[in-house]
Every structure is written in structure tokens, then in C-alpha cells.
Amino acid sequence: MRKLALPFGLLALLHLTTAHAYIGPGLGAGTIAIVLGVLSSIVLAFLGILWYPFKRLLRLIRGKKAPTRTSVESNRDTKDPGAGSSSARDSAERGRAPPTPGGDP
């Protein structure tokens, strides 16, 4: 009995019948959208990983020095000393609301 199971199983797989099914345009468009979405996400992830090293390489080739953290900090130190810590920009950086012109009532 087991000797006949394999040949009959293969014959059952080879016996194809017509599928009376309809695949509408919505399913085709959805399939195309999914495939394009997956492919574009793979390409964008690859570009996202390689963007900053590539950008740094281009700056080195062109001879421009990349901005460092110390140069950004030195620019902060040169801002107007009369503004104080109560300026709207400083408050926004700390996550607070800017001071009101008339003060609190």
C-alpha cells in the first residue's frame, strides 16, 4: 500500500483543473503597490545608511572641513551677551514657553 502512495500522490499533483476565479484590477494594483513599496523601502534604507559616509567623503574630496562640535559651541558663545537666558530662542531650546512681554499678571 505504501508503494502505491507515492505514484498516486504525484499523479494527483499533476492533475490540474481550471480555477474559476477572477482577479480584479484592484488586487493587481494593490500587488503592484506592495511590490513597489517594498523595493523602494529597501533602496531608501540602503541610501539612508550610506548617505552620511558618502557626504563626508565628498567633503574630504572637495577640501571642505566638516563642522565639528567645538565650532558649533564656539558660535553659541559669540552670540549677544545682552540677550540673557530669558530670550525666546533660549526658552524654546529648553522646551519652555517664551516669556510674555508684560510679564505674568
DSSP file (Angstrom, degrees, kcal/mol; ACC not computed):
  #  RESIDUE AA STRUCTURE BP1 BP2  ACC     N-H-->O    O-->H-N    N-H-->O    O-->H-N    TCO  KAPPA ALPHA  PHI   PSI    X-CA   Y-CA   Z-CA
    1    1 A M    >>        0   0    0      0, 0.0     4,-0.7     0, 0.0     3,-0.6   0.000 360.0 360.0 360.0 -40.6    0.0    0.0    0.0
    2    2 A R  H 3>  +     0   0    0      1,-0.2     4,-0.8     2,-0.2     3,-0.4   0.813 360.0  61.7 -68.5 -28.8    2.8    2.4    0.8
    3    3 A K  H 34 S+     0   0    0      1,-0.2    -1,-0.2     2,-0.2     3,-0.1   0.796 105.8  46.5 -67.2 -26.8    4.5    1.7   -2.5
    4    4 A L  H <> S+     0   0    0     -3,-0.6     4,-2.0     1,-0.2     5,-0.2   0.638  95.7  75.4 -88.5 -15.8    1.4    3.0   -4.3
    5    5 A A  H  X S+     0   0    0     -4,-0.7     4,-2.1    -3,-0.4    -2,-0.2   0.899  94.0  50.0 -66.7 -40.9    1.1    6.2   -2.2
    6    6 A L  H  X S+     0   0    0     -4,-0.8     4,-2.3     2,-0.2     5,-0.2   0.952 112.6  43.9 -67.1 -49.7    4.0    8.0   -3.9
    7    7 A P  H  > S+     0   0    0      0, 0.0     4,-2.2     0, 0.0    -1,-0.2   0.910 117.0  46.7 -63.0 -39.3    3.0    7.4   -7.5
    8    8 A F  H  X S+     0   0    0     -4,-2.0     4,-1.9     2,-0.2    -2,-0.2   0.855 110.6  53.3 -70.5 -32.7   -0.7    8.2   -6.8
    9    9 A G  H  X S+     0   0    0     -4,-2.1     4,-1.5    -5,-0.2    -1,-0.2   0.907 110.2  47.2 -65.6 -41.4    0.4   11.3   -4.9
   10   10 A L  H  X S+     0   0    0     -4,-2.3     4,-1.6     1,-0.2    -2,-0.2   0.887 111.3  51.3 -67.0 -38.8    2.4   12.5   -7.9
   11   11 A L  H  X S+     0   0    0     -4,-2.2     4,-1.2     1,-0.2    -1,-0.2   0.865 107.2  53.9 -65.0 -35.1   -0.4   11.8  -10.2
   12   12 A A  H  < S+     0   0    0     -4,-1.9    -1,-0.2     1,-0.2    -2,-0.2   0.865 108.5  49.4 -67.3 -34.8   -2.8   13.8   -8.0
   13   13 A L  H  < S+     0   0    0     -4,-1.5    -1,-0.2     1,-0.2    -2,-0.2   0.826 109.8  51.3 -72.3 -30.4   -0.4   16.8   -8.2
   14   14 A L  H  < S+     0   0    0     -4,-1.6     2,-1.3    -5,-0.1    -1,-0.2   0.696  86.1  92.6 -80.2 -18.3   -0.2   16.6  -11.9
   15   15 A H     <  -     0   0    0     -4,-1.2     2,-0.4    -5,-0.1    -1,-0.1  -0.633  62.8-175.3 -80.0  96.8   -3.9   16.6  -12.4
   16   16 A L        -     0   0    0     -2,-1.3     2,-0.3     3,-0.0    -2,-0.1  -0.750   7.6-166.9 -97.4 139.5   -4.6   20.3  -12.9
   17   17 A T        -     0   0    0     -2,-0.4     2,-0.3     0, 0.0    -2,-0.0  -0.819  32.7 -93.0-118.0 162.8   -8.1   21.7  -13.2
   18   18 A T        -     0   0    0     -2,-0.3     2,-0.7     1,-0.0     0, 0.0  -0.580  33.9-137.1 -76.1 131.8   -9.2   25.1  -14.3
   19   19 A A        -     0   0    0     -2,-0.3     2,-1.7     2,-0.1    -1,-0.0  -0.817   6.6-150.8 -90.3 120.3   -9.7   27.6  -11.4
   20   20 A H        +     0   0    0     -2,-0.7     2,-0.3     2,-0.0    -1,-0.1  -0.591  50.7 128.6 -90.4  75.3  -12.8   29.6  -12.0
   21   21 A A        -     0   0    0     -2,-1.7     2,-0.5     2,-0.0    -2,-0.1  -0.911  48.6-143.0-131.3 156.4  -11.6   32.6  -10.2
   22   22 A Y        -     0   0    0     -2,-0.3     2,-0.7     2,-0.0    -2,-0.0  -0.981   3.8-162.1-123.8 126.6  -11.4   36.3  -11.1
   23   23 A I        -     0   0    0     -2,-0.5    -2,-0.0     4,-0.0     0, 0.0  -0.932  22.9-151.3-106.9 111.8   -8.6   38.6  -10.1
   24   24 A G     >  -     0   0    0     -2,-0.7     4,-1.6     1,-0.1     3,-0.3  -0.158  27.7-101.2 -79.6 173.5   -9.9   42.1  -10.4
   25   25 A P  H  > S+     0   0    0      0, 0.0     4,-2.5     0, 0.0     5,-0.2   0.778 117.9  62.2 -66.9 -26.4   -7.9   45.3  -11.2
   26   26 A G  H  > S+     0   0    0      2,-0.2     4,-2.2     1,-0.2     5,-0.1   0.902 104.5  46.6 -66.0 -40.3   -7.9   46.3   -7.5
   27   27 A L  H  > S+     0   0    0     -3,-0.3     4,-2.2     2,-0.2    -1,-0.2   0.892 113.2  49.3 -69.1 -39.0   -6.0   43.2   -6.5
   28   28 A G  H  X S+     0   0    0     -4,-1.6     4,-2.2     2,-0.2    -2,-0.2   0.916 112.6  46.8 -65.5 -42.6   -3.5   43.7   -9.3
   29   29 A A  H  X S+     0   0    0     -4,-2.5     4,-2.3     1,-0.2    -2,-0.2   0.888 112.2  50.9 -66.8 -38.5   -3.0   47.4   -8.4
   30   30 A G  H  X S+     0   0    0     -4,-2.2     4,-2.3    -5,-0.2    -2,-0.2   0.897 109.8  50.0 -64.7 -40.3   -2.6   46.5   -4.8
   31   31 A T  H  X S+     0   0    0     -4,-2.2     4,-2.4     2,-0.2    -2,-0.2   0.917 111.2  48.4 -64.6 -43.5    0.0   43.9   -5.6
   32   32 A I  H  X S+     0   0    0     -4,-2.2     4,-2.6     1,-0.2     5,-0.2   0.904 111.4  50.9 -62.7 -41.1    2.0   46.3   -7.7
   33   33 A A  H  X S+     0   0    0     -4,-2.3     4,-2.3     2,-0.2    -2,-0.2   0.894 110.6  48.5 -64.7 -40.1    1.8   48.9   -5.0
   34   34 A I  H  X S+     0   0    0     -4,-2.3     4,-2.5     2,-0.2     5,-0.2   0.930 112.4  47.9 -66.2 -44.5    3.1   46.4   -2.4
   35   35 A V  H  X S+     0   0    0     -4,-2.4     4,-2.4     1,-0.2    -2,-0.2   0.930 114.4  45.9 -62.9 -45.0    6.0   45.3   -4.6
   36   36 A L  H  X S+     0   0    0     -4,-2.6     4,-2.5     1,-0.2    -1,-0.2   0.872 112.3  52.2 -65.7 -36.2    7.0   48.9   -5.4
   37   37 A G  H  X S+     0   0    0     -4,-2.3     4,-2.1    -5,-0.2    -2,-0.2   0.911 111.1  46.0 -65.5 -42.9    6.7   49.9   -1.7
   38   38 A V  H  X S+     0   0    0     -4,-2.5     4,-1.9     2,-0.2    -2,-0.2   0.931 115.0  47.1 -66.3 -44.9    8.9   47.0   -0.6
   39   39 A L  H  X S+     0   0    0     -4,-2.4     4,-2.2    -5,-0.2    -2,-0.2   0.917 113.2  47.9 -63.5 -43.1   11.5   47.7   -3.3
   40   40 A S  H  X S+     0   0    0     -4,-2.5     4,-2.8     1,-0.2    -1,-0.2   0.870 109.8  52.9 -68.1 -34.9   11.6   51.4   -2.6
   41   41 A S  H  X S+     0   0    0     -4,-2.1     4,-2.1     2,-0.2    -1,-0.2   0.877 109.5  49.4 -67.5 -35.1   11.9   50.9    1.2
   42   42 A I  H  X S+     0   0    0     -4,-1.9     4,-2.1     2,-0.2    -2,-0.2   0.929 113.6  45.7 -66.3 -44.6   14.9   48.6    0.6
   43   43 A V  H  X S+     0   0    0     -4,-2.2     4,-2.5     1,-0.2    -2,-0.2   0.920 114.3  47.9 -65.0 -44.0   16.5   51.2   -1.7
   44   44 A L  H  X S+     0   0    0     -4,-2.8     4,-2.5     2,-0.2    -1,-0.2   0.864 110.8  51.1 -67.5 -35.7   15.8   54.1    0.7
   45   45 A A  H  X S+     0   0    0     -4,-2.1     4,-1.9    -5,-0.2    -1,-0.2   0.913 111.0  48.8 -65.2 -41.5   17.2   52.2    3.6
   46   46 A F  H  X S+     0   0    0     -4,-2.1     4,-1.7     1,-0.2    -2,-0.2   0.921 114.2  45.1 -63.2 -44.7   20.3   51.4    1.7
   47   47 A L  H  X S+     0   0    0     -4,-2.5     4,-1.3     1,-0.2    -2,-0.2   0.870 110.4  55.2 -67.1 -36.9   20.7   55.1    0.7
   48   48 A G  H  X S+     0   0    0     -4,-2.5     4,-0.5     1,-0.2    -1,-0.2   0.865 108.8  47.5 -64.7 -36.3   20.0   56.2    4.3
   49   49 A I  H  < S+     0   0    0     -4,-1.9    -1,-0.2     1,-0.2    -2,-0.2   0.878 119.8  38.1 -71.5 -37.2   22.7   54.1    5.7
   50   50 A L  H  X S+     0   0    0     -4,-1.7     4,-1.8    -5,-0.2    -2,-0.2   0.512  93.7  87.9 -92.8  -5.0   25.3   55.2    3.1
   51   51 A W  H  X S+     0   0    0     -4,-1.3     4,-2.6     1,-0.2     5,-0.2   0.946  89.0  43.2 -64.8 -52.0   24.3   58.9    2.9
   52   52 A Y  H  X S+     0   0    0     -4,-0.5     4,-2.5     2,-0.2     5,-0.2   0.899 114.7  47.9 -68.4 -41.3   26.4   60.4    5.7
   53   53 A P  H  > S+     0   0    0      0, 0.0     4,-2.1     0, 0.0    -1,-0.2   0.910 114.8  48.0 -62.1 -37.7   29.6   58.5    4.9
   54   54 A F  H  X S+     0   0    0     -4,-1.8     4,-2.2     2,-0.2    -2,-0.2   0.899 111.5  49.9 -66.4 -40.4   29.2   59.4    1.3
   55   55 A K  H  X S+     0   0    0     -4,-2.6     4,-1.9     2,-0.2    -1,-0.2   0.901 110.9  49.3 -64.2 -41.9   28.6   63.0    2.2
   56   56 A R  H  X S+     0   0    0     -4,-2.5     4,-2.0     1,-0.2    -1,-0.2   0.887 109.6  52.3 -64.3 -39.3   31.7   63.1    4.4
   57   57 A L  H  X S+     0   0    0     -4,-2.1     4,-2.2     1,-0.2    -2,-0.2   0.905 108.1  51.0 -63.9 -41.8   33.7   61.5    1.6
   58   58 A L  H  X S+     0   0    0     -4,-2.2     4,-2.4     1,-0.2     6,-0.2   0.888 108.9  51.3 -63.2 -38.4   32.6   64.3   -0.8
   59   59 A R  H  X>S+     0   0    0     -4,-1.9     5,-1.4     1,-0.2     4,-1.2   0.891 110.0  49.3 -66.1 -37.9   33.6   67.0    1.6
   60   60 A L  H  <5S+     0   0    0     -4,-2.0    -2,-0.2     2,-0.2    -1,-0.2   0.888 111.6  49.1 -67.3 -37.5   37.0   65.5    2.0
   61   61 A I  H  <5S+     0   0    0     -4,-2.2    -2,-0.2     1,-0.2    -1,-0.2   0.911 112.8  46.7 -67.4 -42.3   37.4   65.3   -1.8
   62   62 A R  H  <5S-     0   0    0     -4,-2.4    -1,-0.2    -5,-0.2    -2,-0.2   0.676 114.0-118.3 -74.9 -16.6   36.3   68.9   -2.2
   63   63 A G  T  <5 +     0   0    0     -4,-1.2     2,-0.3     1,-0.3    -3,-0.2   0.499  67.4 135.8  93.8   4.1   38.6   70.0    0.6
   64   64 A K      < -     0   0    0     -5,-1.4     2,-0.4    -6,-0.2    -1,-0.3  -0.677  52.9-128.0 -86.5 140.1   35.9   71.4    2.9
   65   65 A K        -     0   0    0     -2,-0.3     3,-0.1    -3,-0.1    -5,-0.0  -0.700  22.9-118.5 -87.3 136.7   36.2   70.5    6.5
   66   66 A A        -     0   0    0     -2,-0.4     2,-0.1     1,-0.1    -1,-0.0  -0.477  37.7 -99.7 -70.8 142.8   33.1   69.0    8.1
   67   67 A P        -     0   0    0      0, 0.0     2,-0.2     0, 0.0    -1,-0.1  -0.404  41.3-152.2 -65.7 137.3   31.7   71.1   11.0
   68   68 A T     >  -     0   0    0     -2,-0.1     4,-1.4     1,-0.1     3,-0.2  -0.600  26.1-108.9-105.3 169.7   32.8   69.9   14.4
   69   69 A R  H  > S+     0   0    0      1,-0.2     4,-2.3    -2,-0.2     5,-0.2   0.850 116.5  56.9 -67.2 -34.3   31.0   70.1   17.7
   70   70 A T  H  > S+     0   0    0      1,-0.2     4,-2.1     2,-0.2    -1,-0.2   0.857 104.4  52.0 -67.8 -33.5   33.6   72.6   19.0
   71   71 A S  H  > S+     0   0    0      2,-0.2     4,-1.4     1,-0.2    -1,-0.2   0.859 110.0  49.1 -70.9 -32.9   32.9   75.0   16.2
   72   72 A V  H  X S+     0   0    0     -4,-1.4     4,-1.4     2,-0.2    -2,-0.2   0.908 111.7  49.1 -69.3 -41.5   29.2   74.9   16.8
   73   73 A E  H  X S+     0   0    0     -4,-2.3     4,-1.7     1,-0.2    -2,-0.2   0.873 108.2  53.5 -66.2 -36.6   29.8   75.6   20.6
   74   74 A S  H  X S+     0   0    0     -4,-2.1     4,-0.9     1,-0.2    -1,-0.2   0.843 105.6  54.4 -68.2 -30.9   32.1   78.5   19.8
   75   75 A N  H  < S+     0   0    0     -4,-1.4     3,-0.3     1,-0.2    -1,-0.2   0.855 106.7  51.9 -68.3 -33.7   29.4   80.0   17.6
   76   76 A R  H >< S+     0   0    0     -4,-1.4     3,-1.3     1,-0.2    -2,-0.2   0.873 105.5  55.0 -67.8 -36.5   27.0   79.8   20.6
   77   77 A D  H 3< S+     0   0    0     -4,-1.7    -1,-0.2     1,-0.2    -2,-0.2   0.746 102.3  57.8 -69.6 -22.5   29.5   81.6   22.8
   78   78 A T  T 3< S+     0   0    0     -4,-0.9    -1,-0.2    -3,-0.3    -2,-0.2   0.384  80.9 113.7 -90.7   4.4   29.7   84.6   20.4
   79   79 A K  S <  S-     0   0    0     -3,-1.3    -3,-0.0     1,-0.2     0, 0.0  -0.230  87.9 -64.3 -72.1 169.9   26.0   85.4   20.5
   80   80 A D    >   -     0   0    0      1,-0.2     3,-1.2     2,-0.1     4,-0.4  -0.311  42.4-157.9 -58.9 117.1   24.8   88.7   22.0
   81   81 A P  G >  S+     0   0    0      0, 0.0     3,-0.6     0, 0.0    -1,-0.2   0.727  87.8  65.5 -71.3 -18.7   25.6   88.6   25.7
   82   82 A G  G 3  S+     0   0    0      1,-0.2    -2,-0.1     2,-0.1    -3,-0.0   0.639  83.6  75.3 -76.7 -12.9   22.9   91.2   26.5
   83   83 A A  G <  S-     0   0    0     -3,-1.2     3,-0.5     1,-0.1    -1,-0.2   0.834  82.4-168.1 -69.9 -30.9   20.2   88.8   25.4
   84   84 A G    X   -     0   0    0     -3,-0.6     3,-0.6    -4,-0.4     6,-0.2  -0.097  42.5 -64.6  71.1-174.8   20.5   86.8   28.6
   85   85 A S  T 3  S+     0   0    0      1,-0.2    -1,-0.2     5,-0.1    -2,-0.1   0.426 121.5  75.3 -91.4   1.6   18.8   83.5   29.3
   86   86 A S  T 3   +     0   0    0     -3,-0.5    -1,-0.2     4,-0.1    -2,-0.1   0.250  66.1 122.0 -98.7  14.7   15.3   84.9   29.1
   87   87 A S  S <> S-     0   0    0     -3,-0.6     4,-2.0     1,-0.1     5,-0.2  -0.351  73.7-116.7 -73.2 159.8   15.2   85.2   25.3
   88   88 A A  H  > S+     0   0    0      1,-0.2     4,-2.1     2,-0.2     5,-0.1   0.850 114.1  54.4 -64.7 -35.0   12.5   83.4   23.3
   89   89 A R  H  > S+     0   0    0      2,-0.2     4,-1.9     1,-0.2    -1,-0.2   0.922 108.7  47.1 -67.5 -43.4   15.1   81.3   21.5
   90   90 A D  H  > S+     0   0    0      1,-0.2     4,-1.5     2,-0.2    -2,-0.2   0.893 111.9  51.2 -64.5 -39.1   16.7   80.1   24.7
   91   91 A S  H  <>S+     0   0    0     -4,-2.0     5,-2.7     1,-0.2     4,-0.5   0.890 109.1  50.5 -65.2 -38.5   13.3   79.3   26.2
   92   92 A A  H ><5S+     0   0    0     -4,-2.1     3,-0.7     1,-0.2    -1,-0.2   0.866 107.8  53.7 -67.6 -34.9   12.4   77.3   23.1
   93   93 A E  H 3<5S+     0   0    0     -4,-1.9    -1,-0.2     1,-0.2    -2,-0.2   0.832 109.7  48.0 -67.9 -30.6   15.6   75.4   23.3
   94   94 A R  T 3<5S-     0   0    0     -4,-1.5    -1,-0.2    -5,-0.1    -2,-0.2   0.504 119.1-110.6 -87.1  -3.6   14.9   74.4   26.9
   95   95 A G  T < 5S+     0   0    0     -3,-0.7     2,-0.2    -4,-0.5    -3,-0.2   0.631  78.1 123.0  85.8  13.8   11.3   73.3   26.0
   96   96 A R      < -     0   0    0     -5,-2.7    -1,-0.3    -6,-0.2    -2,-0.1  -0.639  69.1 -99.2-103.4 163.9    9.6   76.2   27.8
   97   97 A A        -     0   0    0     -2,-0.2     3,-0.1     1,-0.1    -1,-0.1  -0.559  46.9-102.2 -76.3 146.1    7.3   78.9   26.5
   98   98 A P        -     0   0    0      0, 0.0   -10,-0.1     0, 0.0    -1,-0.1  -0.338  46.6 -92.4 -66.9 152.5    8.9   82.2   25.7
   99   99 A P        -     0   0    0      0, 0.0   -11,-0.1     0, 0.0    -8,-0.0  -0.338  40.1-116.6 -66.5 146.4    8.4   85.0   28.3
  100  100 A T    >   -     0   0    0      1,-0.1     3,-0.6    -3,-0.1     4,-0.1  -0.563  18.4-123.7 -81.7 148.6    5.4   87.3   27.7
  101  101 A P  T 3  S+     0   0    0      0, 0.0    -1,-0.1     0, 0.0     3,-0.1   0.871 109.8  40.9 -62.3 -37.9    6.2   91.0   27.1
  102  102 A G  T 3  S-     0   0    0      1,-0.2     2,-0.0    -3,-0.0    -2,-0.0   0.548 108.1-129.8 -88.7  -6.6    4.0   92.2   30.0
  103  103 A G    <   -     0   0    0     -3,-0.6    -1,-0.2     2,-0.0     0, 0.0  -0.217  46.8 -39.5  83.8 177.9    5.1   89.5   32.4
  104  104 A D              0   0    0      1,-0.1     0, 0.0    -4,-0.1     0, 0.0  -0.619 360.0 360.0 -79.1 137.1    2.7   87.4   34.5
  105  105 A P              0   0    0      0, 0.0    -1,-0.1     0, 0.0    -2,-0.0   0.506 360.0 360.0 -76.2 360.0   -0.3   89.3   35.9
